[in-house]
Amino acid sequence: MSAIPVVFAIDNNVVMQCGVAITSLLLNAKQETYFDIHILCNGEKLKEENRMLLKESFKGNRCDISFVDVGDTFKESEGLAGGHITTATYYRLAIPTLFPQFDKVIYADIDMVFQQDLSELYQSSLQNDELVAAVLDLAIDDKLYFNSELPSRIGKSEKDYFNAGFLVMNVRKMREENVMAEFDKHAKIKYEMNDQDVLNIVCNGRTQILPSVYNFQPGHFANYLWGKDKTGISFDHLFKDATLHYTGAYKPWNSLECVASDTWWHYYKMSPFYDDMVYFKRQYDQIESHKSDYRVKSNNQLLTRVLVNIKHKLFG
């Protein structure tokens, strides 16, 4: 089988995170699976040392890694993103033009870990001229299972609004239909969910919906717990075998408030980017957090007992 093209987009702030994602991708691939990995970046801003670090870290490990300079392609989109979202998120909209040698490619955000081989998905997806294959978004706007008005604002619903963090893109069909012109037009417009809204608008009605195992967002697992998702996939399967996508501002590497972060740290330990000081500081922070929670709980209990005693003494 020919190499599977996988595309990431990075800046200097997420080089290590990209390395962890690639580590998980390679560790869970079948022995015969080979990846053609392309990393989108601003060539003038991404440091040469960071490029070499990624290339050398995975050299000879069933993959090729190359960097593609997007430059100022989405300069007009600067300022539209905000918070933990950067302009690099728009880079995926340029993929059909950047890779004329491919019929389809896999795009993935770097805040993901892969726990399954992707070769079968790549071969079997997009058989009916869909533009993208993607997983429905479990929640947006911090509201569970689409108790949000955001999808309806762009003509979508909970039945077809997808998360753009993991995509199989039919780049051949996109080029044939000049879909990129629509991408460019909408990329200049301020949408609540940035380029994710752009992809949902342009690919509306042309999307293959994938099972949640290909982009499970553990921060919103309550949708499964409360039976909102009817896929019939067990929690055990999701957390052990699914591609986990750490959406939102809380990431495993920057917060203790991140569901299923242990899985990300597991792959961090197995990556070429592992650092004892970073890992054990994480363990220390967890211990201190537990101590703090215990002290707060103990103080609250003590205060409750004191107030009860005062009440008994004053009022009998």
C-alpha positions as CSV (number, residue, x, y, z in Angstrom):
1,M,0.0,0.0,0.0
2,S,1.3,3.5,-0.8
3,A,2.1,6.0,2.0
4,I,-0.8,7.6,3.7
5,P,-0.6,11.5,3.5
6,V,-1.2,13.1,6.9
7,V,-1.1,16.9,7.4
8,F,-0.6,18.9,10.6
9,A,-0.3,22.6,11.1
10,I,2.0,24.2,13.7
11,D,3.9,27.2,14.9
12,N,6.8,27.4,17.3
13,N,4.6,27.0,20.4
14,V,3.4,23.4,19.6
15,V,6.4,21.6,18.2
16,M,6.6,19.2,21.2
17,Q,2.8,18.6,21.0
18,C,3.1,17.8,17.3
19,G,5.8,15.3,18.2
20,V,3.6,13.5,20.7
21,A,0.8,13.3,18.2
22,I,3.2,11.8,15.6
23,T,4.5,9.3,18.2
24,S,1.0,8.0,18.9
25,L,0.3,7.8,15.2
26,L,3.3,5.6,14.6
27,L,3.1,3.5,17.7
28,N,-0.5,2.4,16.9
29,A,-0.1,1.8,13.1
30,K,0.2,-1.6,11.6
31,Q,3.7,-2.7,10.7
32,E,3.1,-2.3,7.0
33,T,1.5,1.2,7.3
34,Y,3.8,4.1,6.2
35,F,3.0,7.8,6.6
36,D,3.8,10.7,4.3
37,I,3.6,13.5,7.0
38,H,3.4,17.1,5.9
39,I,3.6,20.0,8.4
40,L,2.1,23.3,7.4
41,C,3.8,26.4,8.8
42,N,4.8,30.0,8.2
43,G,8.3,29.4,6.8
44,E,9.7,32.7,8.0
45,K,8.5,32.2,11.6
46,L,9.0,28.5,12.3
47,K,12.5,28.1,13.6
48,E,14.9,25.9,11.7
49,E,15.9,24.2,14.9
50,N,12.3,23.1,15.4
51,R,12.1,21.7,11.9
52,M,15.2,19.7,12.4
53,L,14.1,18.5,15.8
54,L,10.9,17.0,14.3
55,K,12.6,15.6,11.2
56,E,15.5,14.0,13.1
57,S,13.3,12.7,15.9
58,F,11.4,10.4,13.6
59,K,14.0,9.7,10.9
60,G,13.7,6.1,9.7
61,N,10.5,5.4,11.7
62,R,8.1,4.4,8.9
63,C,7.4,8.0,7.9
64,D,8.7,10.9,5.9
65,I,8.3,14.4,7.4
66,S,8.4,17.5,5.3
67,F,7.4,21.1,5.9
68,V,5.2,23.2,3.7
69,D,5.4,27.0,3.8
70,V,1.9,28.5,3.9
71,G,3.5,32.0,4.3
72,D,0.9,34.8,4.5
73,T,-1.8,32.9,2.7
74,F,-4.3,33.7,5.4
75,K,-2.9,37.1,6.5
76,E,-6.4,38.6,6.1
77,S,-7.7,36.1,8.6
78,E,-5.3,37.3,11.3
79,G,-7.2,38.7,14.2
80,L,-10.3,36.6,13.5
81,A,-9.0,33.8,15.7
82,G,-8.6,34.4,19.4
83,G,-7.8,32.8,22.8
84,H,-6.1,29.4,22.3
85,I,-7.0,29.5,18.6
86,T,-4.2,30.8,16.3
87,T,-4.1,31.8,12.6
88,A,-2.5,28.5,11.9
89,T,-5.9,26.9,12.3
90,Y,-6.8,28.4,8.8
91,Y,-3.9,26.6,7.1
92,R,-6.0,23.5,6.5
93,L,-8.1,25.4,4.1
94,A,-5.1,25.6,1.7
95,I,-4.5,21.8,1.6
96,P,-6.3,21.1,-1.7
97,T,-4.0,23.6,-3.5
98,L,-0.8,22.7,-1.6
99,F,-1.0,19.0,-2.4
100,P,-2.0,18.5,-6.1
101,Q,-0.2,15.1,-6.1
102,F,-2.9,13.6,-3.8
103,D,-6.6,12.6,-4.3
104,K,-7.3,12.7,-0.6
105,V,-5.4,13.4,2.6
106,I,-5.9,13.1,6.4
107,Y,-5.7,16.4,8.3
108,A,-5.4,16.3,12.1
109,D,-4.9,18.9,14.9
110,I,-1.8,18.5,17.1
111,D,-3.8,18.3,20.3
112,M,-4.7,14.7,19.5
113,V,-3.4,11.2,20.3
114,F,-4.0,8.3,18.0
115,Q,-4.7,4.9,19.4
116,Q,-5.6,3.0,16.2
117,D,-4.3,2.4,12.7
118,L,-5.7,4.8,10.1
119,S,-5.0,2.9,7.0
120,E,-8.4,1.2,6.7
121,L,-10.2,4.5,7.2
122,Y,-8.1,6.2,4.6
123,Q,-8.8,3.5,2.0
124,S,-12.6,3.2,2.7
125,S,-13.6,6.8,3.2
126,L,-15.1,9.3,0.6
127,Q,-16.5,6.7,-1.8
128,N,-19.5,8.8,-2.8
129,D,-17.9,12.1,-3.8
130,E,-18.2,13.7,-0.4
131,L,-15.9,16.6,0.2
132,V,-14.9,15.6,3.7
133,A,-15.2,12.8,6.2
134,A,-15.5,14.0,9.8
135,V,-17.0,13.3,13.3
136,L,-19.9,15.3,14.7
137,D,-18.9,17.9,17.2
138,L,-20.0,16.7,20.7
139,A,-20.3,20.2,22.2
140,I,-19.4,23.8,21.4
141,D,-19.7,27.1,23.2
142,D,-19.2,25.2,26.5
143,K,-22.7,23.7,26.2
144,L,-23.4,20.0,26.2
145,Y,-24.6,18.3,23.1
146,F,-25.6,21.4,21.2
147,N,-27.6,23.3,23.7
148,S,-26.1,26.1,21.6
149,E,-27.4,28.4,18.9
150,L,-24.0,28.5,17.1
151,P,-24.7,25.8,14.5
152,S,-28.1,27.3,13.5
153,R,-26.4,30.6,12.9
154,I,-24.6,29.1,9.9
155,G,-27.5,26.9,8.7
156,K,-26.4,23.7,10.5
157,S,-27.9,21.5,13.2
158,E,-26.6,18.9,15.7
159,K,-27.3,16.3,13.1
160,D,-24.6,17.5,10.7
161,Y,-22.3,20.0,12.4
162,F,-18.8,18.4,12.5
163,N,-15.6,19.0,14.4
164,A,-12.8,20.0,12.0
165,G,-9.9,18.7,14.1
166,F,-9.8,15.4,12.2
167,L,-10.7,15.3,8.5
168,V,-10.3,13.0,5.5
169,M,-10.3,15.6,2.7
170,N,-11.3,14.8,-0.9
171,V,-8.8,17.2,-2.3
172,R,-9.2,16.0,-5.9
173,K,-12.9,16.8,-5.8
174,M,-12.2,20.1,-4.1
175,R,-9.9,21.1,-6.9
176,E,-12.2,19.9,-9.6
177,E,-15.0,22.1,-8.2
178,N,-12.8,25.0,-7.2
179,V,-14.0,24.7,-3.6
180,M,-10.9,26.7,-2.5
181,A,-12.5,29.9,-3.8
182,E,-15.4,29.4,-1.3
183,F,-12.8,28.7,1.4
184,D,-11.0,32.0,0.6
185,K,-14.2,34.0,0.6
186,H,-15.5,32.7,4.0
187,A,-12.0,32.8,5.6
188,K,-12.2,36.6,5.5
189,I,-15.5,36.5,7.6
190,K,-15.5,36.4,11.4
191,Y,-17.3,33.2,12.5
192,E,-17.8,32.0,16.0
193,M,-15.9,28.8,15.4
194,N,-13.4,30.2,12.9
195,D,-12.3,27.9,10.1
196,Q,-14.4,25.1,11.5
197,D,-17.5,27.1,10.6
198,V,-16.0,27.8,7.2
199,L,-15.6,24.0,6.5
200,N,-19.1,23.3,7.8
201,I,-20.6,25.9,5.5
202,V,-18.7,25.0,2.3
203,C,-19.0,21.3,2.8
204,N,-22.6,21.3,3.9
205,G,-24.5,18.3,2.5
206,R,-21.2,16.8,1.2
207,T,-19.9,15.2,4.4
208,Q,-19.4,11.6,5.4
209,I,-20.0,11.3,9.1
210,L,-17.5,9.1,10.8
211,P,-17.8,7.1,14.1
212,S,-16.7,9.0,17.2
213,V,-13.7,6.7,17.7
214,Y,-11.9,8.8,15.1
215,N,-12.2,12.1,17.0
216,F,-13.4,11.5,20.5
217,Q,-13.5,14.7,22.5
218,P,-13.1,13.5,26.1
219,G,-13.9,16.9,27.6
220,H,-17.5,16.3,26.5
221,F,-17.8,12.6,27.6
222,A,-21.0,13.5,29.6
223,N,-22.9,13.2,26.3
224,Y,-22.1,9.5,26.3
225,L,-22.6,9.2,30.0
226,W,-26.1,10.6,29.6
227,G,-27.0,8.6,26.5
228,K,-26.9,11.6,24.2
229,D,-24.7,9.7,21.7
230,K,-26.3,6.6,20.3
231,T,-23.3,5.0,18.6
232,G,-23.2,2.1,21.0
233,I,-19.5,2.5,21.6
234,S,-18.4,1.6,25.1
235,F,-16.3,3.9,27.3
236,D,-13.7,1.3,27.5
237,H,-13.3,1.2,23.7
238,L,-13.4,5.0,23.5
239,F,-10.7,5.7,26.0
240,K,-8.4,2.8,25.1
241,D,-8.8,2.7,21.3
242,A,-10.1,6.0,20.1
243,T,-8.3,9.0,18.7
244,L,-8.6,11.5,21.6
245,H,-9.0,15.2,20.8
246,Y,-8.3,17.6,23.6
247,T,-10.5,20.5,22.5
248,G,-10.8,23.7,24.3
249,A,-8.3,25.8,26.2
250,Y,-7.5,23.1,28.8
251,K,-4.8,20.8,27.4
252,P,-3.0,18.0,29.1
253,W,0.3,19.9,29.0
254,N,-1.1,23.1,30.5
255,S,-3.8,22.2,32.9
256,L,-4.8,19.7,35.5
257,E,-8.4,20.2,34.5
258,C,-8.3,18.0,31.5
259,V,-10.2,14.7,31.1
260,A,-8.2,11.7,30.0
261,S,-4.9,13.6,30.2
262,D,-3.1,10.5,31.5
263,T,-3.4,9.1,28.0
264,W,-1.6,12.1,26.5
265,W,1.1,11.9,29.1
266,H,1.6,8.2,28.4
267,Y,2.5,9.0,24.8
268,Y,4.6,12.0,25.9
269,K,6.7,9.6,27.9
270,M,7.1,7.4,24.8
271,S,8.0,10.3,22.5
272,P,11.5,11.6,21.6
273,F,10.4,14.8,23.4
274,Y,10.2,13.2,26.9
275,D,11.9,15.2,29.6
276,D,12.1,14.0,33.2
277,M,11.8,17.5,34.7
278,V,8.6,18.2,32.7
279,Y,7.0,14.9,33.5
280,F,7.8,14.9,37.2
281,K,6.8,18.5,37.7
282,R,3.4,17.3,36.3
283,Q,3.3,14.6,39.0
284,Y,4.3,17.1,41.7
285,D,1.6,19.6,40.6
286,Q,-1.0,16.8,40.8
287,I,0.0,15.9,44.3
288,E,-0.1,19.5,45.4
289,S,-3.5,19.9,43.9
290,H,-4.8,16.9,45.8
291,K,-3.3,18.3,49.0
292,S,-5.0,21.6,48.4
293,D,-8.3,20.0,47.7
294,Y,-8.0,17.9,50.9
295,R,-7.1,21.0,53.0
296,V,-10.1,22.9,51.6
297,K,-12.4,20.0,52.3
298,S,-11.0,19.6,55.9
299,N,-11.3,23.3,56.6
300,N,-14.9,23.3,55.4
301,Q,-15.7,20.3,57.6
302,L,-14.0,22.0,60.6
303,L,-15.9,25.2,60.0
304,T,-19.2,23.3,59.7
305,R,-18.6,21.6,63.1
306,V,-17.7,24.9,64.7
307,L,-20.8,26.6,63.4
308,V,-23.0,23.6,64.6
309,N,-21.4,23.8,68.1
310,I,-22.0,27.6,68.2
311,K,-25.6,27.1,67.2
312,H,-26.2,24.4,69.8
313,K,-24.7,26.6,72.6
314,L,-26.7,29.7,71.6
315,F,-30.0,28.0,70.8
316,G,-29.8,24.7,72.5
